[in-house]
């Protein structure tokens, strides 16, 4: 299987160790409106977040996967109070999610349908919860600073090109 790093970060801006060198590039929802990150707007943030979701949809379609399983769930710290605070602060803007039915019930082994995966991805990318999403011969994980990793058998060139047309970069990656 191959590890792919899929990000909004141009690999030409990495050093020889693979570290991204452009400190003006936003890396989290908390960077919205900050001068250090060129005053990124919520709309700009959400557009990129949506491209990550669209990239995963393309990959899942190529791999004929209709669901993913939760593993390594880290959500116990995400209480109803934290959820309400994130709702009021705007962190959950444009996410239709019910805390009791969709977050509090998550556990390792939960199967997420194609319809549920985008909301879960948004919650991960917005740093509310964290988990791996798995299926046989497939793994989707998220790292710090808006890094997304897919591990699967070879992605088709057409899928990679379609993702790159969305202004994301697909790189083979060795840990």
C-alpha positions, 0 to 999 in steps of 0.5 A: 500500500502507498501513503499519500499526503494530500494538502493545500501546501505546495511541495515546492515550499518544503525543505529537504526534510519535508517541512513546509516553510511558508509561515504565512499559510493558514493551518487551522480554523483558528487562523481566520481573520489573523494578519499573520495569515493574510486575514483568511476569511471564513469563506476561504477557509470553508472552500478549502475544507470542502476541497478536502472532502471532495478529494476524499469522495473521489478516492472513495469512489475510485476504491468503491468504498461506501463506508468507513469505520471509526478507529482511535477516536479522541472525542471524550474531551468534546463535551456538550458544553464545548460543542455549545461554545463552538456553536456560539463562536462560529467554529461549527458554522454551516455544519448541521450536526446534533451533539447527542445523536452524531457526536456523543454516540461515536465510538471505535468501530462505528461505521460511517456512511458516505453521507456521514463522512463529510460532517465528521471530516469537518469536525476533524478539520475544525479540531473538535474531534479526532479519529482515523477512518478505516476500511479494509486496505484503506486508511484516512487520517489527519495530522496537525496543520491541515495535513491529510493522509490516505493509505491505500493501493495505488491511486489512479492517475485520473483521480490524482489529476482531479484532486490536483485540479482542485488546488490540492497536492497529492504526494507519495509520503513515507513516514 
